[in-house]
Amino acid sequence: MTFEPPRPETINRLTSDTIYGLAMLAGMHLDVFTPFKDGPMTAEQVADSLNVRPDKLRPLLHALAAAGLLEIAGDQFANTPEAQRYLVDGNADSMLGMARQLADYWPELLGTAESIRTGVPQSKIDYSTASEEMLQATYDRLHPLTESLTRRLLETYDFSSFRRLADVGGGSGALAITMSEALPDLKATIIDLPSVIHFSQRYIERAGAGDRIDVLAADVVTGPLSGSFDLAMMRSFTQVLTTDQARQALKNIAQVLEPGGVIYISGDGILDDSLVSPITAIRFGLSAVNRWDEGQASTVKEHSEWLSDAGFEDFFCEALPDGASIITARKPSADS
C-alpha cells in the first residue's frame, strides 16, 4: 500500500479565508456594496460613484466575487442577496458598523504569539486606568454595534413585563438606551465603574433619555450594589473577569434582583462545552489574550455553576443568529 501524505487543505483554506476576509473589510470601508443596491453596475460605474480608479477597484471586485459577496454577469457586478441585506448602507440589518471593529480586531490578533510568549497583553485594555481619549474611542466604536444587537434581542424576546432594568457593566449605555426607547414603561440603571459612568451620562444626554435612565457608579465585583430590579442584563461582562470575580459579581447582582427577577447574559465569549465552538467564542478567547490580564472565554457549564452558586435557577442557554450566545436564569420567587 502506498502511503499518501496529508495535503495542506486546511492551511490553504485558512490562507484563502484570510484574503477574502480582508477583501470584505476593504469593501466595507469603501462602501462598495451600497452603489449596487439598485442593480448591477460595471466596474467603471461603481468606481465613478466612489471616486476611485476603476483599475484599482477591479481586483477588489473580483476578490469579493470569489468570496461570494458579489456576482459577475458579463462586464457587470451585483450584490449577492446576503450582501444586499447586510452590507448596504441604510438597511435596517446593515452590518457596516462592524468595519471599524474588524479593523481594530484583526491587527490586534497579530500580537497573539507575543502576548502568549511574554504573558503581557499586547493590546491591553484597562477600563479603570485608560485615558479619556481611549475610552471615548472605544465606546464610540462599540455603541452602534450594541444598539443593533439589543434591537435583535428585542425582536427575539418579550421584555414587556419588566419595569426596572440593571444594565450591568453598561459602558456607553447603548443597551439601556435602546431598551428604554422600545419599552416606555421600563426604567433603567446603568451600573459601571466610577471611571466609566460619566461616559454613560454623555450618551444618555445625547439620546435625551435622562428621564428614563439613571447611573450607578459601582464595582460590581467588590460591591455592594444598591437598588431593586426585576431584570438584569449584561453583555460581554463575565468574560472579562476571572472565574472568582465572575462568581462574586453574579452574587452581588442577585442581591439587588427581586424574587422572580431574570438575568440575561449575552456575549461572544461563551463557549459550548465542546470547547471548540461557536467561532465567536473562539475569536473572543484569542482577543482576550491580547486585551486583558485575566479575561477569557468561559463555558456554558461555568456560567451554570456561577449562577447556581448565586442562587439562580431555570438556567437556559441558546445561540443567537449572530453566532453569540445568550444565557438566562431566574431568581427564585418568594413563594417557591
QUINOR-V267278 format. One record per residue. N is the residue number from 1. SS is DSSP state (alpha for helix, beta for strand, coil for the rest). OMEGA is omega in whole degrees, 0 to 359 (999 if undefined). Layout:
n: <N N>
ss: <SS SS>
omega: <OMEGA OMEGA>
//
This chain:
n: <1 2 3 4 5 6 7 8 9 10 11 12 13 14 15 16 17 18 19 20 21 22 23 24 25 26 27 28 29 30 31 32 33 34 35 36 37 38 39 40 41 42 43 44 45 46 47 48 49 50 51 52 53 54 55 56 57 58 59 60 61 62 63 64 65 66 67 68 69 70 71 72 73 74 75 76 77 78 79 80 81 82 83 84 85 86 87 88 89 90 91 92 93 94 95 96 97 98 99 100 101 102 103 104 105 106 107 108 109 110 111 112 113 114 115 116 117 118 119 120 121 122 123 124 125 126 127 128 129 130 131 132 133 134 135 136 137 138 139 140 141 142 143 144 145 146 147 148 149 150 151 152 153 154 155 156 157 158 159 160 161 162 163 164 165 166 167 168 169 170 171 172 173 174 175 176 177 178 179 180 181 182 183 184 185 186 187 188 189 190 191 192 193 194 195 196 197 198 199 200 201 202 203 204 205 206 207 208 209 210 211 212 213 214 215 216 217 218 219 220 221 222 223 224 225 226 227 228 229 230 231 232 233 234 235 236 237 238 239 240 241 242 243 244 245 246 247 248 249 250 251 252 253 254 255 256 257 258 259 260 261 262 263 264 265 266 267 268 269 270 271 272 273 274 275 276 277 278 279 280 281 282 283 284 285 286 287 288 289 290 291 292 293 294 295 296 297 298 299 300 301 302 303 304 305 306 307 308 309 310 311 312 313 314 315 316 317 318 319 320 321 322 323 324 325 326 327 328 329 330 331 332 333 334 335 336>
ss: <coil coil coil coil coil coil coil coil alpha alpha alpha alpha alpha alpha alpha alpha alpha alpha alpha alpha alpha alpha alpha alpha alpha alpha alpha alpha alpha alpha coil coil coil alpha alpha alpha alpha alpha coil coil beta beta alpha alpha alpha alpha alpha alpha alpha alpha coil coil coil alpha alpha alpha alpha alpha alpha alpha alpha alpha alpha alpha alpha alpha alpha coil coil beta beta beta beta coil coil beta beta beta beta coil alpha alpha alpha alpha alpha alpha coil coil coil coil coil coil coil coil coil coil coil alpha alpha alpha alpha alpha alpha alpha alpha alpha alpha alpha alpha coil coil alpha alpha alpha alpha alpha alpha alpha coil coil coil coil coil coil coil coil coil coil coil coil coil alpha alpha alpha alpha alpha alpha alpha alpha alpha alpha alpha alpha alpha alpha alpha alpha alpha alpha alpha alpha alpha alpha alpha alpha alpha coil coil coil coil coil coil coil beta beta beta beta beta coil coil coil coil coil alpha alpha alpha alpha alpha alpha alpha alpha alpha coil coil coil coil beta beta beta beta beta beta coil coil coil coil alpha alpha alpha alpha alpha alpha alpha alpha alpha alpha alpha coil coil coil coil coil beta beta beta beta beta coil coil coil coil coil coil coil coil coil coil coil beta beta beta beta beta beta beta coil coil alpha alpha alpha coil coil alpha alpha alpha alpha alpha alpha alpha alpha alpha alpha alpha alpha alpha alpha beta beta beta beta beta beta beta beta beta beta beta coil coil beta beta coil coil coil coil coil coil coil alpha alpha alpha alpha alpha alpha alpha alpha alpha alpha alpha alpha alpha coil coil coil coil coil coil beta beta alpha alpha alpha alpha alpha alpha alpha alpha alpha alpha coil coil beta beta beta beta beta beta beta beta coil coil coil coil coil beta beta beta beta beta beta beta coil coil coil coil coil>
omega: <180 179 177 179 179 176 182 185 180 179 179 180 181 176 179 180 178 180 182 178 179 175 177 180 178 178 178 179 181 185 183 190 184 178 181 187 181 176 183 177 173 177 180 182 181 176 178 180 180 181 176 180 180 182 176 183 189 178 178 178 178 180 179 175 178 180 179 180 174 174 180 175 184 179 182 177 178 176 166 178 180 179 180 183 192 186 176 181 178 177 181 182 184 178 181 178 178 188 181 178 180 180 175 188 185 175 179 182 178 179 186 181 181 177 180 183 185 186 182 179 184 176 191 174 176 186 181 184 183 180 177 182 181 180 180 178 180 182 176 180 187 186 180 178 179 175 182 180 179 177 178 175 180 177 186 186 180 179 189 183 183 183 184 185 168 176 190 185 191 177 182 179 183 180 182 181 182 179 184 176 182 185 186 181 183 172 186 172 176 180 178 183 178 180 185 196 179 172 177 180 180 181 176 179 179 181 183 187 184 180 183 188 172 175 177 178 182 172 185 181 184 177 352 178 178 179 179 188 173 178 173 180 177 178 178 182 181 184 178 182 169 178 180 179 179 180 182 179 180 175 179 178 179 182 182 177 182 172 184 179 186 176 176 177 180 178 181 190 178 180 169 190 172 181 182 176 358 183 178 179 175 178 180 180 178 178 181 178 184 187 190 177 188 186 181 171 182 185 174 180 179 178 179 180 180 182 177 178 180 176 180 177 180 180 179 178 175 180 176 181 182 179 176 179 175 180 175 175 185 172 184 176 183 183 182 999>
//
